[in-house]
Amino acid sequence: MIARRRLFGLAVALPALVAAALAPSSPVRAGDGLEPYAPLLVELPGWKAGRLGGMAMQDGGSRIVVVQRGYARGEIHVSVQLLAGAPAQSRLAAGGTGMKTEASHGPATTATIDGFKLTRTFQASDKSGTILIALGPAAALSLAFKGLGEDEALATAKSFDWKAMRAAVK
C-alpha cells in the first residue's frame, strides 16, 4: 500500500518536475518557495552563474524540491541541482550499490567523502560526467558537467556547502 502511495505521488509530481526542468529559469521571486535554497547554489569564482530556477512544493507530509542553476566558464558547462523528496529518492536509487560498474556512458564509481556518499560517472572522450552526492535518504546534490576533468569536477562540487544543503532539505 505504501509503495502504491509513493508511486501515485511520483505520478502526480512527475509532470510538474518535467515542466520545471524544461521551463526557462527565472529569477527567484518572493513566494515561489525557492528563497531558502538560493544561498546554497552560490556564485563560483571564475564562473558565470545562470539564474536560479526550479520548484519547491509541499503537500501534506511530502515535499518536493528541485532547484537548479547552470554555470559556464568558456566552453565548460556545469549544471547543479539540489533535490529533495521523490526526485532525490529516484536519483539515489539509481546511484549504485557501492560497486564499480561499467556502462555504455562510462564507469560509475561510488565513494564516501567527508561522510557523504558519492556516485560518479566520467566519460574521458569529452570530459563529461555526473557527481551525485547523497545528502540524506531523500535529498541529493547533482552536478552534471562537460569539459572538466574528474578531479576538477569534484573540486567544483566541493565548492558547495554539503552540510548546509543537508540541513536545508531535512
C-alpha positions as CSV (number, residue, x, y, z in Angstrom):
1,M,0.0,0.0,0.0
2,I,2.8,2.4,0.9
3,A,4.5,1.6,-2.4
4,R,1.3,2.5,-4.3
5,R,1.1,5.8,-2.5
6,R,4.7,6.7,-3.4
7,L,4.1,5.6,-7.0
8,F,1.0,7.7,-7.1
9,G,2.8,10.7,-5.6
10,L,5.5,10.3,-8.1
11,A,3.0,10.1,-10.9
12,V,1.4,13.3,-9.7
13,A,4.7,15.1,-9.2
14,L,6.4,13.9,-12.4
15,P,4.6,16.3,-14.9
16,A,5.4,19.2,-12.6
17,L,9.1,18.2,-12.4
18,V,9.3,17.8,-16.2
19,A,7.7,21.2,-16.7
20,A,10.1,22.8,-14.2
21,A,13.1,21.2,-15.9
22,L,12.0,22.3,-19.4
23,A,10.9,25.8,-18.4
24,P,13.5,28.6,-18.8
25,S,15.0,29.5,-15.5
26,S,13.7,32.7,-13.9
27,P,15.0,34.8,-11.0
28,V,13.9,33.8,-7.5
29,R,10.8,35.7,-6.5
30,A,9.2,36.1,-3.1
31,G,6.5,33.4,-2.7
32,D,7.9,30.8,-5.2
33,G,9.3,28.6,-2.5
34,L,13.0,28.8,-3.6
35,E,14.2,31.5,-1.3
36,P,15.6,29.1,1.4
37,Y,17.7,27.4,-1.3
38,A,19.0,30.4,-3.2
39,P,22.0,31.0,-1.0
40,L,23.1,27.3,-1.3
41,L,23.7,27.5,-5.1
42,V,26.4,30.1,-4.7
43,E,28.4,32.1,-7.2
44,L,31.6,30.2,-8.1
45,P,34.7,32.3,-8.5
46,G,35.8,32.3,-12.2
47,W,32.4,31.0,-13.4
48,K,29.4,32.8,-14.9
49,A,26.3,31.7,-13.0
50,G,23.0,31.4,-14.6
51,R,19.7,32.2,-13.0
52,L,18.3,30.0,-10.2
53,G,15.2,28.1,-11.3
54,G,13.2,25.1,-10.3
55,M,10.3,24.5,-7.9
56,A,9.6,23.7,-4.3
57,M,6.3,22.3,-3.1
58,Q,4.8,20.6,-0.1
59,D,1.7,18.5,0.1
60,G,0.8,17.2,3.5
61,G,3.8,15.2,4.7
62,S,5.7,15.1,1.4
63,R,8.0,17.7,0.0
64,I,9.5,18.0,-3.5
65,V,12.4,20.3,-4.2
66,V,14.2,20.7,-7.5
67,V,16.4,23.8,-7.5
68,Q,18.8,24.2,-10.4
69,R,21.5,26.6,-11.6
70,G,23.9,26.5,-14.5
71,Y,27.5,27.7,-14.6
72,A,29.8,28.4,-17.5
73,R,33.4,29.1,-17.9
74,G,34.2,29.5,-21.6
75,E,33.2,26.2,-23.3
76,I,32.9,24.4,-19.9
77,H,29.4,23.9,-18.6
78,V,28.2,22.7,-15.2
79,S,24.6,22.1,-14.2
80,V,23.8,21.8,-10.5
81,Q,20.6,20.5,-9.0
82,L,19.5,20.4,-5.3
83,L,16.9,17.7,-5.0
84,A,14.6,16.6,-2.1
85,G,11.7,14.1,-2.0
86,A,10.8,11.8,-4.8
87,P,13.2,13.3,-7.3
88,A,16.1,12.7,-5.0
89,Q,14.9,9.2,-4.0
90,S,14.8,8.1,-7.6
91,R,18.2,9.5,-8.4
92,L,19.7,8.0,-5.3
93,A,18.1,4.6,-6.1
94,A,19.8,4.7,-9.5
95,G,23.0,5.8,-7.9
96,G,24.5,2.4,-7.4
97,T,25.3,-0.2,-4.8
98,G,28.8,0.7,-3.9
99,M,30.4,-1.4,-6.6
100,K,32.5,-0.1,-9.5
101,T,30.5,-0.8,-12.7
102,E,30.9,-0.3,-16.4
103,A,28.1,1.1,-18.6
104,S,27.8,2.4,-22.1
105,H,28.2,6.0,-20.8
106,G,31.3,5.2,-18.9
107,P,32.3,3.8,-15.5
108,A,30.2,4.5,-12.4
109,T,32.1,4.5,-9.0
110,T,30.9,5.2,-5.5
111,A,32.9,6.6,-2.6
112,T,32.4,8.3,0.7
113,I,33.9,11.8,1.1
114,D,33.6,13.8,4.3
115,G,30.8,11.4,5.4
116,F,28.8,11.8,2.2
117,K,28.2,9.0,-0.2
118,L,29.0,10.0,-3.8
119,T,28.3,8.3,-7.1
120,R,30.4,9.5,-10.1
121,T,30.5,8.8,-13.8
122,F,33.1,10.1,-16.2
123,Q,33.4,10.0,-20.0
124,A,37.1,10.8,-20.9
125,S,36.4,11.4,-24.6
126,D,34.6,14.7,-23.9
127,K,35.4,15.2,-20.2
128,S,31.8,14.8,-19.2
129,G,30.1,13.1,-16.3
130,T,28.0,13.5,-13.2
131,I,28.5,13.6,-9.5
132,L,25.6,12.7,-7.2
133,I,26.1,13.4,-3.5
134,A,23.6,11.8,-1.1
135,L,22.6,14.5,1.4
136,G,20.2,12.1,3.1
137,P,17.8,9.3,2.3
138,A,15.6,11.7,0.3
139,A,17.9,14.5,-0.6
140,A,20.8,14.9,-3.1
141,L,23.0,17.3,-4.9
142,S,23.6,16.5,-8.5
143,L,26.4,18.1,-10.6
144,A,26.5,17.3,-14.4
145,F,29.5,18.6,-16.3
146,K,31.1,18.8,-19.7
147,G,34.7,19.9,-20.3
148,L,36.1,19.2,-16.8
149,G,38.5,16.6,-15.7
150,E,37.4,14.2,-12.9
151,D,39.4,16.0,-10.2
152,E,38.3,19.5,-11.2
153,A,34.7,18.4,-11.3
154,L,35.0,17.0,-7.7
155,A,36.7,20.2,-6.6
156,T,33.8,22.2,-8.2
157,A,31.3,20.0,-6.3
158,K,33.1,20.7,-3.1
159,S,32.6,24.4,-3.6
160,F,29.1,23.9,-2.4
161,D,28.4,23.5,1.3
162,W,27.0,20.0,1.5
163,K,26.3,20.2,5.2
164,A,24.2,23.4,4.8
165,M,22.3,21.8,2.0
166,R,21.6,18.7,4.1
167,A,20.3,20.9,6.9
168,A,18.1,22.9,4.4
169,V,16.4,19.9,2.9
170,K,15.8,17.8,6.1
